[in-house]
Amino acid sequence: MTWLDMDVVARALGRNLAAHVVLLNPDHPAHLTGDAWQPVTFTPERHLAYAWQWITMAVVVFLVWAGLSWKRFAKK
């Protein structure tokens, strides 16, 4: 998850939460790459463009399918 809204999670759990995130030390053996953690600097709204692309593609594919099906059934 790239964005955690602590207020929403706290309301969902019905508890008060600390506004902290625990990160694994890059020097720890369980850390796979050893790279330092980079903060996430974008919100979920960034992904709206991807959502619109997929929705548009799904609509176009449906319209192509419906058009081809309509022609095939209209001939019978």
C-alpha positions as a Markdown table, in Angstrom:
| # | Residue | x | y | z |
|---|---|---|---|---|
| 1 | Met | 0.0 | 0.0 | 0.0 |
| 2 | Thr | 1.5 | 3.3 | -1.0 |
| 3 | Trp | -0.8 | 5.6 | 1.0 |
| 4 | Leu | -2.2 | 4.9 | 4.5 |
| 5 | Asp | -4.8 | 7.3 | 5.8 |
| 6 | Met | -4.4 | 6.8 | 9.5 |
| 7 | Asp | -7.7 | 8.5 | 10.3 |
| 8 | Val | -9.7 | 6.2 | 8.1 |
| 9 | Val | -7.9 | 3.1 | 9.5 |
| 10 | Ala | -8.4 | 4.3 | 13.1 |
| 11 | Arg | -12.2 | 4.8 | 12.4 |
| 12 | Ala | -12.4 | 1.4 | 10.7 |
| 13 | Leu | -10.7 | -0.3 | 13.7 |
| 14 | Gly | -12.5 | 1.8 | 16.3 |
| 15 | Arg | -9.1 | 2.6 | 18.0 |
| 16 | Asn | -6.6 | 5.4 | 18.3 |
| 17 | Leu | -3.5 | 4.7 | 16.3 |
| 18 | Ala | 0.0 | 6.3 | 16.4 |
| 19 | Ala | 0.9 | 8.2 | 13.3 |
| 20 | His | 4.1 | 6.3 | 12.8 |
| 21 | Val | 5.3 | 3.7 | 10.2 |
| 22 | Val | 7.8 | 1.1 | 11.2 |
| 23 | Leu | 10.5 | 0.4 | 8.6 |
| 24 | Leu | 13.1 | -2.3 | 8.5 |
| 25 | Asn | 16.7 | -1.1 | 8.8 |
| 26 | Pro | 18.5 | -1.5 | 5.4 |
| 27 | Asp | 21.4 | -3.1 | 7.2 |
| 28 | His | 19.3 | -5.9 | 8.7 |
| 29 | Pro | 19.8 | -9.4 | 7.1 |
| 30 | Ala | 16.1 | -9.7 | 6.4 |
| 31 | His | 16.2 | -6.6 | 4.2 |
| 32 | Leu | 16.4 | -8.0 | 0.7 |
| 33 | Thr | 18.1 | -5.2 | -1.2 |
| 34 | Gly | 19.8 | -3.1 | 1.4 |
| 35 | Asp | 18.5 | 0.0 | -0.3 |
| 36 | Ala | 17.5 | 2.9 | 1.9 |
| 37 | Trp | 13.7 | 3.5 | 2.2 |
| 38 | Gln | 12.4 | 6.2 | -0.1 |
| 39 | Pro | 9.3 | 8.1 | 1.1 |
| 40 | Val | 6.2 | 7.8 | -1.0 |
| 41 | Thr | 5.5 | 11.3 | -2.3 |
| 42 | Phe | 2.3 | 10.8 | -4.3 |
| 43 | Thr | -1.3 | 10.2 | -3.3 |
| 44 | Pro | -3.8 | 7.6 | -4.7 |
| 45 | Glu | -5.2 | 10.3 | -7.1 |
| 46 | Arg | -2.2 | 9.7 | -9.3 |
| 47 | His | -3.6 | 6.4 | -10.3 |
| 48 | Leu | -6.9 | 7.9 | -11.6 |
| 49 | Ala | -5.4 | 8.2 | -15.0 |
| 50 | Tyr | -4.6 | 4.5 | -15.1 |
| 51 | Ala | -8.1 | 3.7 | -14.0 |
| 52 | Trp | -9.6 | 5.8 | -16.8 |
| 53 | Gln | -7.3 | 4.1 | -19.3 |
| 54 | Trp | -8.5 | 0.7 | -18.3 |
| 55 | Ile | -12.2 | 1.7 | -18.1 |
| 56 | Thr | -12.0 | 3.3 | -21.5 |
| 57 | Met | -10.3 | 0.2 | -22.9 |
| 58 | Ala | -12.9 | -2.1 | -21.4 |
| 59 | Val | -15.7 | 0.1 | -22.9 |
| 60 | Val | -14.1 | 0.0 | -26.4 |
| 61 | Val | -13.5 | -3.8 | -26.2 |
| 62 | Phe | -17.2 | -4.2 | -25.2 |
| 63 | Leu | -18.4 | -2.0 | -28.0 |
| 64 | Val | -16.3 | -3.8 | -30.6 |
| 65 | Trp | -17.6 | -7.2 | -29.3 |
| 66 | Ala | -21.2 | -5.9 | -29.3 |
| 67 | Gly | -20.8 | -4.5 | -32.8 |
| 68 | Leu | -19.3 | -7.7 | -34.2 |
| 69 | Ser | -21.9 | -9.8 | -32.4 |
| 70 | Trp | -24.7 | -7.6 | -33.7 |
| 71 | Lys | -23.6 | -8.0 | -37.3 |
| 72 | Arg | -23.3 | -11.8 | -36.9 |
| 73 | Phe | -26.7 | -12.2 | -35.3 |
| 74 | Ala | -28.4 | -9.7 | -37.7 |
| 75 | Lys | -27.4 | -11.9 | -40.7 |
| 76 | Lys | -29.2 | -15.0 | -39.4 |
